Amino acid sequence: MEKKSDHPLVSVIVPVYNVERYLKKSVSSILAQTLKSIEIILVNDGSTDGSGEIVNKYDREYDQIKLINKQNGGLSSARNEGLKHATGEYILFCDSDDYLPHNICETLYGQALKNNCDVVCCNVTTVDESGRVIEEFKVKKEGIFTGGVEATRLFLSGKLFRPSAYNKLVRKSLFEDNDLTFPYGLYFEDNPYTIKLLSVANRIQTISMNGYYYVRRGGSITMTMSPKHLEDTSKICDIAKNWLIQQKIWSELEKDFHRFCAAKWGYTLKIVIKRNPSREIFRLYKSTVPKAYWGKINLRYRLFCYLGMIWPQLPGLFVKQP
């Protein structure tokens, strides 16, 4: 068994909450990484199933594992807690029901070192519980990009990659130097995080290779739009806007940002139409979406919203599953 070094190259942060069926496969994939200079930070976020026993066993058996037990606070809270304890040069997040290819830490770190990049992003493959590939989310554009306005504009325009924490290797100093954390208690927390990250990084690299297996659970609840989802869509847009103003790049990105937020609101409307249509949720959506974005949403979907206030099931006949 390899002893953990004082300064590992990569810290892999794994939030854990009630995932006893998936946890062993996830942690095993990290323990099997070809890059050996890593630490694995398991953050037990108040699990009430057998996850606690599993992480305790890992903690006893493997020196490169750090275990943090905390009261339940949600995904952002667990990630932020893991960051406090990370000592690696770079950070990688992995959700505890997902898993990694065995060479991804070595590949991402090698590219970061070779090209002096603060962030290296790879593709994500969605699989079912048996490992069957469902879909692949590839980086939109492969290469090395300058952080700040350039990379943030590409992201806001949908030309770089999807907003997510788990398929990006990030230099730890970015978190420390910029007080970079995940917003607590919000849905869609990866959106403001990604915008913040790109705005403060110096160099970002994207590579078109699979580096993460996202497991779509058979028994998981299909995402629907609750009042909180709608409220949080407004909040994440406000958080990101205020950050860009703080970074003094708002004037250069204002138009791109408004298009980005309008696209987010358009996406939430598709979910309302297909997954939980009701007169009440259509009315709530219309009253919640800011006027500045309502006019930028596709006219067809705006008409569907009005139609849904009268016949909530009808718009779903004309819209594909998001």
C-alpha positions in Angstrom: 0.0 0.0 0.0 1.4 3.4 -1.0 1.8 6.0 1.7 0.2 9.4 1.1 2.8 12.1 0.5 2.8 15.4 2.4 1.9 17.3 -0.8 -0.1 15.1 -3.2 -0.4 16.2 -6.8 -4.2 15.8 -6.9 -6.9 15.9 -4.2 -10.1 14.1 -5.3 -13.1 15.3 -3.3 -16.0 12.9 -3.0 -19.3 14.1 -1.3 -21.1 11.1 0.2 -24.8 10.9 1.0 -26.9 7.8 1.1 -25.2 6.0 -1.8 -24.3 2.6 -0.3 -25.2 0.8 -3.6 -22.7 2.9 -5.7 -20.0 4.0 -3.3 -17.6 1.1 -3.5 -17.4 1.3 -7.3 -16.8 5.0 -7.1 -14.1 4.9 -4.5 -12.4 1.8 -6.1 -12.1 3.7 -9.4 -10.2 6.5 -7.6 -8.0 4.1 -5.7 -7.1 2.4 -9.0 -5.8 5.6 -10.6 -2.5 5.3 -12.4 -1.4 8.6 -10.8 -0.4 7.5 -7.3 0.3 10.9 -5.8 -3.3 11.6 -4.9 -5.4 12.0 -1.8 -9.0 11.0 -1.6 -11.2 13.2 0.6 -14.5 11.5 1.5 -17.0 13.9 2.9 -19.8 12.0 4.7 -22.6 14.5 4.6 -24.7 13.0 7.3 -25.6 9.7 5.5 -28.4 7.7 7.2 -27.8 4.4 5.2 -24.8 2.1 5.2 -22.5 4.7 3.5 -21.1 5.7 6.8 -19.8 2.2 7.6 -18.3 1.9 4.1 -16.3 5.2 4.3 -15.2 4.3 7.8 -13.8 1.0 6.5 -12.0 2.8 3.7 -10.5 5.3 6.1 -9.1 2.5 8.2 -7.6 0.6 5.3 -6.1 3.3 3.0 -3.6 5.9 4.1 -4.4 8.2 1.1 -8.0 8.6 2.2 -9.1 11.4 4.5 -12.6 11.0 6.0 -14.7 14.0 7.1 -18.0 13.4 8.9 -20.4 16.3 9.0 -24.1 17.1 9.5 -26.1 17.0 6.3 -25.8 20.3 4.4 -26.1 19.4 0.8 -23.8 18.9 -2.1 -22.3 22.4 -2.1 -21.7 22.3 1.6 -19.9 18.9 1.3 -17.7 20.1 -1.6 -16.8 23.3 0.3 -15.9 21.3 3.4 -13.7 19.0 1.3 -11.8 22.0 -0.1 -10.9 23.1 3.4 -9.0 19.9 3.9 -7.5 19.4 0.5 -3.7 19.7 0.2 -3.1 18.7 -3.4 -1.8 21.0 -6.1 -4.9 20.4 -8.1 -8.5 19.5 -7.2 -10.9 17.0 -8.9 -14.5 16.4 -7.8 -16.3 13.1 -8.2 -19.8 12.4 -7.1 -20.1 9.3 -5.0 -22.5 7.5 -7.4 -20.3 8.1 -10.4 -16.8 6.8 -11.3 -13.6 7.6 -13.1 -11.5 5.9 -15.8 -8.3 4.7 -14.2 -6.0 7.0 -16.1 -7.9 10.3 -15.9 -6.0 11.9 -13.0 -2.7 11.2 -14.7 -3.9 12.4 -18.1 -5.5 15.7 -16.8 -2.5 16.4 -14.5 -0.1 15.7 -17.3 -1.8 18.2 -19.6 -2.0 20.8 -16.8 1.7 20.5 -16.2 2.7 20.4 -19.8 0.7 23.5 -20.8 0.7 25.4 -17.5 -3.1 25.3 -17.3 -5.2 26.2 -14.2 -8.1 24.2 -15.5 -8.3 21.1 -17.7 -11.7 19.8 -18.8 -12.7 16.5 -20.4 -15.8 14.7 -21.8 -18.5 13.1 -19.7 -20.2 9.8 -20.5 -23.6 9.1 -19.1 -24.2 5.4 -18.4 -26.9 3.3 -16.7 -26.3 1.2 -13.7 -25.0 -1.7 -15.8 -22.4 0.6 -17.5 -24.3 0.8 -20.8 -23.6 4.1 -22.5 -26.7 6.3 -22.8 -25.1 9.5 -24.1 -21.9 11.4 -24.3 -21.3 15.1 -23.5 -18.2 16.2 -25.3 -16.3 19.5 -25.0 -17.6 21.9 -27.6 -14.2 23.1 -28.6 -10.8 21.5 -28.0 -7.8 23.6 -27.3 -6.2 26.0 -24.8 -8.0 29.3 -24.0 -7.2 32.4 -22.1 -9.2 32.9 -18.9 -11.2 35.9 -18.1 -13.3 37.4 -20.9 -12.3 35.0 -23.7 -13.1 31.7 -21.9 -16.2 33.1 -20.1 -17.7 34.4 -23.3 -17.2 31.0 -25.0 -18.9 29.3 -22.1 -21.8 31.7 -21.9 -22.3 31.3 -25.7 -22.4 27.5 -25.3 -19.2 27.0 -27.3 -16.9 25.5 -24.6 -18.4 22.9 -22.3 -21.3 22.2 -20.0 -21.5 23.7 -16.5 -20.3 21.0 -14.1 -17.8 20.6 -11.3 -16.9 17.0 -11.7 -15.1 16.8 -15.1 -12.5 19.6 -14.4 -9.1 19.4 -12.8 -8.6 22.8 -11.1 -5.5 24.4 -9.6 -6.1 24.6 -5.9 -4.7 28.1 -5.6 -7.7 29.4 -7.7 -10.0 28.5 -4.8 -7.7 30.0 -2.2 -6.8 33.2 -4.0 -10.3 34.1 -5.1 -12.5 32.7 -2.3 -14.0 30.4 -4.8 -16.8 28.2 -3.3 -20.1 26.6 -4.2 -23.3 28.5 -3.2 -25.2 26.8 -0.4 -28.6 25.4 -0.7 -29.3 26.1 -4.4 -30.2 24.0 -7.4 -28.0 24.5 -10.5 -25.0 25.5 -8.3 -22.5 24.5 -11.0 -23.5 27.4 -13.2 -22.2 30.3 -11.1 -19.3 28.1 -10.0 -18.2 27.5 -13.7 -18.5 31.2 -14.5 -16.5 32.2 -11.5 -13.8 29.6 -12.3 -13.4 30.7 -15.9 -13.3 34.4 -15.0 -10.3 34.0 -12.7 -8.3 31.2 -14.4 -5.3 32.2 -16.6 -5.3 29.2 -19.0 -8.0 26.6 -19.6 -7.5 23.5 -21.7 -10.2 21.2 -23.1 -9.5 17.7 -24.2 -11.9 15.5 -26.1 -11.6 12.2 -24.2 -13.9 10.6 -21.7 -12.8 11.3 -18.2 -15.9 10.8 -16.1 -18.8 8.3 -16.0 -22.0 9.9 -14.8 -24.4 7.2 -13.6 -28.1 7.7 -14.4 -29.8 5.7 -11.6 -32.8 3.6 -12.6 -34.6 4.5 -9.4 -33.7 8.1 -9.3 -36.5 10.8 -9.5 -36.8 12.5 -12.8 -36.1 16.2 -12.4 -39.2 18.4 -12.2 -39.6 22.1 -11.7 -40.7 23.1 -8.2 -41.1 26.7 -7.0 -37.6 26.5 -5.5 -36.1 25.4 -8.8 -37.6 28.6 -10.4 -36.5 30.8 -7.5 -33.0 29.3 -7.6 -32.7 29.9 -11.4 -33.1 33.6 -10.6 -30.6 33.5 -7.7 -27.8 31.8 -9.7 -28.1 34.3 -12.4 -27.9 37.1 -9.8 -24.8 35.5 -8.2 -23.0 35.1 -11.5 -23.9 38.7 -12.6 -22.6 40.2 -9.3 -19.4 38.2 -9.6 -18.7 39.5 -13.2 -19.4 43.0 -12.0 -17.0 42.4 -9.1 -14.3 41.2 -11.6 -14.9 44.3 -13.7 -15.7 42.4 -16.9 -19.5 42.8 -16.8 -19.6 45.4 -19.6 -17.7 43.1 -22.0 -19.9 40.1 -21.2 -23.3 41.6 -20.6 -24.9 40.6 -23.9 -23.5 37.1 -23.7 -24.7 36.7 -20.1 -28.2 37.8 -20.9 -28.4 35.2 -23.7 -27.0 32.6 -21.3 -29.7 33.3 -18.7 -32.5 33.4 -21.3 -31.3 30.0 -22.5 -31.4 28.7 -18.8 -35.0 30.0 -18.4 -35.9 28.4 -21.8 -34.6 25.1 -20.5 -36.5 25.2 -17.3 -39.7 25.9 -19.3 -39.1 22.8 -21.4 -38.9 20.8 -18.2 -42.1 22.3 -16.9 -43.8 21.4 -20.2 -42.6 17.8 -20.4 -42.3 16.7 -16.8 -44.7 18.4 -14.4 -47.2 20.6 -16.4 -49.9 22.3 -14.3 -51.7 25.6 -14.5 -50.1 26.6 -11.2 -46.5 25.9 -12.3 -47.0 27.7 -15.7 -48.4 30.7 -13.9 -45.5 30.6 -11.4 -43.0 30.3 -14.1 -44.4 33.4 -16.0 -44.4 35.5 -12.8 -40.9 34.4 -11.8 -38.9 34.8 -15.0 -37.4 38.3 -15.2 -38.8 40.5 -17.9 -35.4 41.0 -19.3 -35.2 37.3 -20.2 -38.8 36.6 -21.0 -38.6 38.4 -24.3 -35.4 36.5 -25.3 -37.1 33.1 -24.9 -38.2 31.4 -28.1 -41.6 32.8 -29.1 -42.9 29.3 -29.6 -42.2 28.4 -26.0 -43.6 31.6 -24.7 -46.9 30.8 -26.5 -46.7 27.3 -25.0 -46.4 28.9 -21.5 -49.6 30.9 -22.1 -51.3 27.8 -23.5 -50.2 25.8 -20.5 -52.1 28.1 -18.1 -55.3 27.0 -19.8 -54.5 23.4 -21.1 -51.4 22.3 -19.2 -51.0 18.9 -20.9 -51.3 20.3 -24.5 -47.8 21.9 -25.0 -46.1 18.6 -24.1 -47.4 17.1 -27.3 -45.2 19.4 -29.3 -42.0 19.5 -27.2 -39.2 16.8 -27.0 -37.9 15.6 -23.7 -35.1 17.9 -22.5 
